[in-house]
Amino acid sequence: MFSALETQLEQKLHRLDHHPQSPVVLLAERDAIAFLAGVLATQIRGVPLVLGNPQWRHREWQQVQGLLNCNLVWGQVPLNMSSDAKTQPPAGTILIPTGGTSGRIRFAVHTWERLTASALGFRDHIQGQQINCYCTLPLFHVSGLMQVVRSLVTGGKLVFGSYKALQGGALPAFDPQRFWISLVPTQLQRLLADPTVTAWLQRFEGILLGGGPAWPGLLAQGRSHRLPLALTYGMTETASQVATLQPREFLEGNSSSGRVLPHSEIIIADASGRPVKPGEIGQLTIRAKSLMRGYYGEFEWDKPSLRELVSDDYGYFDEAGYLHLVGRGSQMMISGGEKVFPAEVEAVLRESPGIEDVCVLGVADEDWGEVVVALYVPAGPESSDEIIMEGRSRLSQQLASYKHPKCWLAIERIPRNSRGKIEQVQVQRLVSALRASKESAKDGD
C-alpha cells in the first residue's frame, strides 16, 4: 500500500506543480489509494479540493459544473468541468458534497483544521491515543474521509477494505482488535447474516453506526452478539460525528446516540427558540469547532464563519445527557445510508411520456432503513412493465442507482389539495394499502 501511495502522491504533486493555472482539483477517483493520494497532495500544496461522487450521472455533474470551475480533474468525469463560475474556493479549502432540501448538490466548505477538530474531539471522547481505522466506506463521503483523517492526525493505522468482500465472507488478514470500523445499519444487518463475519466484528474496538436510523431489531441483534456498537450522530456539515455512544454503554442497554463530543455543543429548542428541558423534544442546533464555513456559493468569504447550524433533526436529551433522535423535519429519505430527495427523482420521472403524475416517497424498511417508492399515474395505454422500464432507463442515465425506486405503484389519481400540493398523510396510507395488497397477491400465487 505504501509504495503505491508514494508513487501516486509523487505523480499528483508533479501535476500540481506543473499546472499552467492556479489549480482547483476535482477528485473523483474510484480507487482508495488514488483518492487518498489526491487528498494528501492538495493539502501539502494548499490547493482547493472538491470531492466528487464517481456514481454521479450527467444531471448531477451538470450541477457541479454550474457551481465550480475545476481546471484539474482526477478520476473519470463525463463532462468538461471547466466553467464560467465567477468565484473559486480559496487555497486550503475542502469542499465535501451533500444534499440540500430540494435534492440539489451542495458543497460544505471545510478545511483541514476543521476536520482535525472533529478527529481530535472523537479521540478525546473515547479517551484514546491512536485511532486505527478499517475503512470500507467511500472516501468522497464524510464518513469515509474522516476515517482517514482520524488515523492520520492521531498517528493510527489505516487499512482499506472491501465491503462486498466482507459480505461475501472474505475476511482480511489482520487483527481488528484495536481498530474501528464505520457502517450504516443496512450494511451491518447484511453482515450479521454470516456467523463468521459476525464473530470477526465482535473483535473490533468499536463499530461506528450512523448514516441513518438503526431499527430496534437490529440493535437487539447487535447486543445479543455482543457487538461493540457506537451509535453516532453527525453530518457532512459538522465533519461527521458530534455525539457518539460508547460501545460499553451500548452493551449495557443504552440505545441513544450518546453524549456530545468535547469539540461540539448541541442546543435543543422549541419552535420559539427556547431551550427545552430534558425529555422534551425540540429541534437540534449545533455549534462545533468542526462546523463548516458554509455552503459553497451561499455566503460571502469576507464575512465571519458560520457560528451555528440549525439542523433538520428533532430529538431530546435525557437526564443523563444522552441524545435521543426522533426524526427529521423534512421529507428527505435515508436509504441504505444514502440521502434521497423526492423532488429530483420526480423531476426525471415526469419527463417519461408514460407517466402523467408522480409522487416519490420513502417507506420504512428493515433492510434499507427506508426504500424509495414511486406512486405514479399512467398517461396512456402502455403496460406497467413498459412504463417502469422506461422510467428506470431515464433514471439510470441521470441519477445514481441508490436514488431509484425499489417499488413502483400505479394509481388513478394522486391525492392533492386545492393548491396542488400532495396530501402526504393520504399518500402514506394509500401506499401502505397498495403494498399490502401487492404482498398479499404474491402470497396467494
Long-range contacts (C-beta under 8 A, 24 or more apart in sequence): 1-33, 1-160, 4-33, 5-33, 5-36, 5-37, 8-33, 8-34, 8-36, 8-37, 9-37, 9-40, 9-41, 11-37, 12-37, 12-38, 12-41, 12-74, 13-41, 13-44, 13-45, 15-72, 16-41, 16-42, 16-45, 16-47, 16-72, 17-45, 19-71, 19-72, 21-71, 22-88, 23-47, 23-48, 23-71, 23-72, 24-48, 24-50, 24-68, 24-69, 24-70, 24-71, 24-72, 24-88, 24-89, 25-49, 25-50, 25-70, 25-72, 25-73, 25-74, 26-50, 26-52, 26-64, 26-68, 26-70, 26-72, 26-73, 26-74, 26-75, 26-77, 26-81, 27-51, 27-52, 27-74, 27-75, 27-140, 28-52, 28-53, 28-54, 28-73, 28-74, 28-75, 28-76, 28-77, 28-140, 29-54, 29-74, 29-75, 30-54, 30-75, 30-76, 32-135, 32-139, 32-160, 33-160, 34-74, 34-75, 35-139, 35-140, 36-139, 36-148, 38-74, 39-139, 39-145, 39-148, 42-94, 43-92, 43-112, 46-91, 46-92, 47-91, 48-88, 48-89, 48-90, 48-91, 48-92, 48-93, 48-95, 49-93, 49-94, 49-95, 50-89, 50-95, 50-107, 51-94, 51-95, 51-96, 51-97, 51-139, 51-140, 51-145, 52-77, 52-97, 52-140, 53-97, 53-138, 53-140, 53-400, 54-140, 55-400, 55-401, 55-402, 56-400, 57-396, 57-397, 57-398, 57-399, 57-400, 58-397, 58-398, 59-344, 59-348, 59-398, 59-399, 60-105, 60-398, 60-399, 60-400, 63-104, 63-105, 64-105, 67-105, 67-107, 67-296, 67-297, 68-95, 68-107, 68-296, 87-297, 87-301, 89-296, 90-301, 93-293, 95-296, 96-140, 96-142, 96-145, 96-236, 97-140, 97-236, 98-142, 98-235, 98-236, 98-237, 98-339, 99-332, 99-339, 99-341, 100-295, 100-341, 101-312, 101-330, 101-332, 101-341, 102-341, 102-343, 102-344, 103-340, 103-341, 103-342, 103-343, 103-344, 103-345, 104-344, 106-295, 106-296, 106-298, 107-295, 107-296, 107-297, 108-142, 108-236, 108-237, 108-292, 108-295, 108-296, 109-292, 109-293, 109-294, 109-295, 109-296, 110-239, 110-290, 110-292, 110-293, 111-293, 114-239, 114-289, 114-290, 114-291, 114-292, 114-293, 115-145, 115-146, 115-149, 115-239, 115-290, 116-149, 116-153, 117-239, 117-263, 117-288, 117-289, 117-290, 118-146, 118-149, 118-238, 118-239, 118-240, 118-241, 118-263, 118-288, 118-289, 118-290, 119-146, 119-149, 119-150, 119-153, 119-154, 120-153, 120-154, 120-263, 121-242, 121-261, 121-262, 121-263, 121-264, 121-288, 121-289, 121-290, 122-150, 122-241, 122-244, 122-261, 123-150, 123-154, 124-261, 124-262, 124-263, 125-244, 125-259, 125-261, 125-262, 126-206, 126-244, 126-246, 128-154, 129-154, 130-154, 130-155, 130-156, 130-157, 131-156, 131-180, 132-156, 132-157, 132-158, 132-159, 132-178, 132-179, 132-180, 132-205, 133-157, 133-158, 133-159, 133-179, 133-180, 133-181, 133-182, 134-159, 134-161, 134-172, 134-174, 134-176, 134-179, 134-180, 134-181, 134-204, 135-159, 135-160, 135-161, 135-181, 135-182, 136-160, 136-161, 136-162, 136-163, 136-166, 136-181, 136-182, 136-183, 136-187, 137-163, 137-182, 137-183, 142-234, 142-235, 142-236, 142-239, 142-240, 143-182, 143-208, 143-210, 143-211, 143-240, 144-182, 146-239, 146-240, 146-241, 147-180, 147-182, 150-180, 163-187, 166-191, 166-197, 167-191, 167-194, 167-197, 169-194, 169-196, 169-197, 171-196, 171-197, 171-200, 175-203, 176-200, 176-201, 176-203, 176-204, 176-205, 177-203, 177-204, 177-205, 178-205, 179-204, 179-205, 180-204, 180-205, 180-206, 180-207, 180-208, 181-206, 181-207, 181-208, 182-207, 182-208, 182-209, 182-210, 183-207, 183-208, 183-209, 184-209, 184-210, 184-211, 184-212, 184-336, 184-337, 184-369, 185-209, 185-211, 185-212, 185-213, 185-214, 185-215, 185-218, 185-337, 185-369, 186-212, 186-336, 186-337, 186-367, 186-368, 186-369, 187-336, 187-337, 188-214, 188-218, 188-222, 189-218, 189-221, 189-366, 189-367, 190-367, 192-221, 192-222, 192-225, 198-225, 198-227, 201-225, 201-227, 202-226, 202-227, 202-228, 204-228, 205-247, 206-230, 206-247, 207-247, 208-232, 208-241, 208-244, 210-234, 210-240, 210-241, 211-334, 211-337, 211-338, 212-334, 212-335, 212-336, 212-337, 212-369, 212-370, 213-325, 213-334, 213-369, 215-366, 215-369, 216-255, 217-366, 218-366, 219-250, 219-255, 222-250, 223-250, 223-251, 223-253, 226-251, 230-258, 231-255, 231-256, 231-257, 231-258, 232-257, 232-258, 233-257, 233-258, 233-313, 233-323, 233-325, 235-311, 236-292, 237-286, 237-291, 237-292, 237-309, 238-264, 238-286, 238-288, 238-290, 238-291, 238-292, 238-309, 239-288, 239-290, 239-291, 239-292, 240-290, 242-266, 242-286, 242-288, 242-290, 243-323, 245-322, 254-322, 256-318, 256-322, 256-323, 256-324, 257-315, 257-322, 257-323, 257-324, 257-325, 258-322, 258-323, 259-321, 259-322, 259-323, 260-321, 260-323, 263-288, 263-289, 263-290, 264-288, 264-289, 264-290, 266-317, 266-323, 267-308, 268-315, 268-316, 268-317, 276-316, 278-316, 278-317, 278-318, 278-319, 279-316, 279-317, 279-318, 279-319, 280-316, 281-314, 281-315, 281-316, 281-326, 282-314, 282-315, 282-316, 283-310, 283-311, 283-313, 283-314, 283-329, 284-310, 284-311, 284-313, 284-314, 284-315, 285-309, 285-310, 285-311, 286-311, 331-361, 331-362, 331-424, 333-361, 333-362, 333-370, 333-372, 334-362, 334-369, 334-370, 335-362, 335-365, 335-368, 335-369, 335-370, 335-371, 335-372, 335-402, 336-368, 336-369, 336-402, 337-369, 338-400, 338-402, 338-403, 340-370, 340-372, 340-402, 340-403, 344-399, 344-403, 345-372, 345-374, 345-395, 345-399, 345-403, 345-404, 345-405, 348-391, 348-394, 348-395, 348-398, 348-399, 349-374, 349-376, 349-391, 349-394, 349-395, 351-394, 352-387, 352-390, 352-391, 352-394, 353-379, 353-380, 353-390, 354-378, 354-379, 354-380, 354-382, 354-386, 354-387, 354-390, 354-391, 355-379, 355-387, 355-391, 357-413, 357-414, 358-414, 359-414, 359-422, 359-427, 360-405, 361-424, 361-427, 361-428, 361-431, 363-407, 363-431, 363-432, 363-435, 368-406, 371-405, 371-406, 371-407, 372-403, 372-404, 372-405, 372-406, 372-407, 373-405, 373-406, 373-407, 373-408, 373-409, 373-431, 373-435, 374-405, 374-407, 374-408, 374-409, 375-409, 375-411, 375-414, 375-427, 375-430, 375-431, 375-434, 376-408, 376-409, 376-410, 376-411, 377-410, 377-411, 377-412, 377-413, 377-414, 378-410, 384-408, 384-410, 407-435, 409-434, 409-435, 409-438
